[in-house]
Amino acid sequence: MRIAVVAPSCTLKPEAAEALTAIAAARGDAELLIHPQCFLSDGHFAGPDAARLEALREVMADDSVDAIWFARGGYGSNRIAVAAAANLPATARAKTFLGYSDSGFLLAAFDKAGLNVAHGPMVQDVVRSGGDAAIHRALDWLTRRDPSALEPGVKSGQRAMAFNLTVLSNLLGTPIEPDFTGAELLIEDVAEHEYRIDRAMFHLTGSPAIRRISSLRMGRMSEIPDNDPVFGSDAESIVRDWCSRSGIPFAGRADIGHDAANRVVPFK
């Protein structure tokens, strides 16, 4: 299997690329193509918008590539998402796209366009504590669709979608908003104050598109900063409250988040 790595948001750290290459070589079940664009730097981004888009479109059109793995999150994929999903090459429909966090903008755009996408670990996760396990989990799923890599609550025959809450809130109402009808929606977030989680949930659950989901589950809301004064509700209470207000069934917790334990959720 040939897997291309591109960085639609921020620059991939060389040490992450080296660690990934070593893991893949030891496994022997995947050929990795780490695009040179991953190491570009243009302010916050892994190269200018045009360079990031060009690299992504290049590997999308390459019929020797079976899957496209997003290198890392950060911020920036929204700036190229509309163009990336336009006038798709036929070869793109045979590929799988894997990522999470800021890459959720591309997952949404590509899902809307009918491509095969999944939330799951990215290359930069290899430098997290326990990151080797995240890389093996992603490769297990990409190379052989190993069910042990999946989020345990994902059900056969039930459409599922997973997003970072802040990313999802920001893409609603834009041209890349996908169809959520009947899907079980999984959300997670990192480094957001509880009031920001509350604000995002207000926007999320007020969306007519989101109100068409079958249920919502909450992944890990990690590294929540202290607030002064104390907000008064924890993340799960906030999510449950907005689900109750909007009539969206809250279906419990999910094993996803900004950490090495993050699991795979195919959109289907």
N, C-alpha and C positions, 0 to 999 in steps of 0.2 A: 504494500500500500504506500502511495506517495502522498505526503502531507505537506502543504505549503504553509509557512508561518509569515504573516504580515502584521504590521503595527498600525492600525487605523487611528490610534490616539497618540500615545506617548512612546518614547524611545525604549527599546528593549535593552536591558543591561547586559553587557558582554558576559558577565559571570552566569547569568541565567541561560543564555544561549549555550555556553560551554557545558553547563550541568545537564541541560536537555539533551544535547548531542551525545553525551556520555551514557545517559539512560537509554536513549534510543539504540545506540550501538550495542549495548549489552543485551537488550531485548531481541533485536534482530528481526522484528516484525513490521517495521515501518522505515521508509526512506524519507528523511526530512529535508525540505528545501526552505532554509531560512533566508527570506528575501533580503538583499542588502538594504532596502528601504528601512528595515526595522531599526537600523543603527543611525539613521539620520537624525539631526536635531535642528529645529527651527523654533526658538523660544520654547514654549510649553510642549510643542508637538514633535512627532517623529517625522520631520520634514514638512514642507508646505502642504496645504490641502491638495494641490495638484499632484504632488509626488505620492502622497498616501493613497489617493484615489487611483492613480495610474498603476501602482503596485497591486492593489486589490483587484482591479479590473484585469490586469495581466494574468494573475493566477486563476481568476474565474474563467478566463478564455482558454487556459492551458488544458488540453484534453488528457494530458498525462497525470494531472493532479486529481486525486480522489477526495481530498478533504482540505478545508482551509481553517487553520487554527489561529485565532487572534492572539497576539503576543501578550498584551496587557491592557489594563483599563486606564483610568485617569480621566481625561476629557478630550474630546475632539472628533469622535466618529460621527456625531450628529452633523458635523459640517460637511460631510461627504456622503451621507446616507441616501439622500434623495437621488443624487447622480449615480451612486453605486448600484441602485436597484432599477435604473432606467435602461431600456433597450438591452436586456440581458442576453448574453451569448447562450446558445443552446447548451453548451458544455456546462454552464453553471447549474443546470437542473439535475445533473448527475452527481453533484458534490454535496458534502455535509459541511456546515459551518458551525464552529464551536467557540463559545466565549461567554462572558458575563460582564457585570458592572457596566462601564460605559459602552461596551460592545452591544449592549441591549438595544441601542438605537439601530444597529445593523440587523440584529436578530429580528426586530420588529419589521423593518423595511423588507427584509428578505422573506420573512414569513408571509407578509402581505403579497409579495410577488410570486409566492408558490414554491419557494426553495426549501430545502431540508435544513433546519437549524436546530440547535440545542444550546441550552444554558449549561455551562460546565467549566472546569478548571482551565486556566490559561497558562501560557509558558512562564510568565513572571512569577507564578505561584511557587515555582521550584525553589525560590530563595526564602520562602516562608518556613517557619518551624514545621517540620513534618511534610515539607513540600514535595519530596520524592513520591509520597503516596498519592498526592494529587495528580502528579504527572502520570504515574502508572494507571490511575483510575481513568484519566482522560484517554490515554492510549488503549487501554483495555476496551473502552467503549468504541473508540474510532475504528480500531482494527478488527474487532470481532463482536461488537455489540454485546459485551459482557453484561448481563443483567445485574450483577453485583455492583456495578458502577452507578446504577440509577438511584435517584432519591426513592426511599423505600415506599412512599405513599403513592407513587405514580402507578396508575392502574391501566391495564391493557384495555384498549377500546375507549378510554376516556381522554379527550384532548386536554393537554396540559401546557401551560406557559409559565415561565419564570423570569422575573425582572428585579433589578435594583429598584426600590421604591421611588427614589428621587429621579432616576432616569425615566421610569415609566410615567410619573406624573408630568414630566416635561415633554414627553412625546405625544401625549393625548391631544387630539384636535389638530395634529399636524398631518402632512401628506403621508407620513410613514406609519400612521396608526393602523395596526392590523385588526382583524376581526376576532373579537374575544368571545363570540357567541358560543355558549355551552362549555367553555373551557374551565378547568380548575386553574386558578391563578395563584402562583406562589410568589411571595415578595420577600426581600431582605434589604438591609441597608447597613451602612458603616459610618461612624463619626458624625452622626447627625444628632443635634439636640432633640429632646423629646417634643419641644414645641414645633420643630420642623417636621418631625414625623407626624404630629397631629395635623399640621397644615397640609402636608402632602396627602394624608388620608382623606381630609376634607375634599380636596380636588379629585382624588382618585374615585372615591365612592359617589361623588356627585356626577360623574361622567355617565351619560347614557350608554356609551359603549361598554364600560366596565359593569354596569348593572345587568348586562346580558351574560355574565359569567355564571357558572353553576355553583361555584363556591370559592372561598379564598383561604389560603393557608399562609402562615407567617414563619419565615425562616429566622435566622439570627439577626438581631439588630445589635451590632457590636460597637464597642468603643464609644458609647454614648457620652458626650462631655457633660460635666456638671453644669447645672443651670442655677443662676442666682436671680430671683428666688427659685426654690425647688418647684418644678412644674406641677407635681402632685399626682401624676399618673405614669405608670411604667409603659413600655412600648406595647406589650401585649394588651394591656387594658385599653390603650388608645386604639389599637387596631380593632379589637372586639367592639368597642363603643361605636366607631364609625360604620362597621359592618351592620351592627344592630340598627343604627339610625337609618341606614339605606336599604335594609332588607336583604343584604347579601349574606348568605350563610357562611359563618366562620367555621372552618373544618379542622382547626387545630394547628399544630406546629409542623414545620418542614425542615429537612436536613440540608439546607443551603445557606450560604453566607460568604462573607469576605474572609475566608480562612482555608486552610489545607483540607478541612473536612468537607468542603463544598462538593455536592454531588451533581450528577448529570440529570437534566430534565429535557428530554426531546420534546419539541413542539410537534404535536401530531393531531 
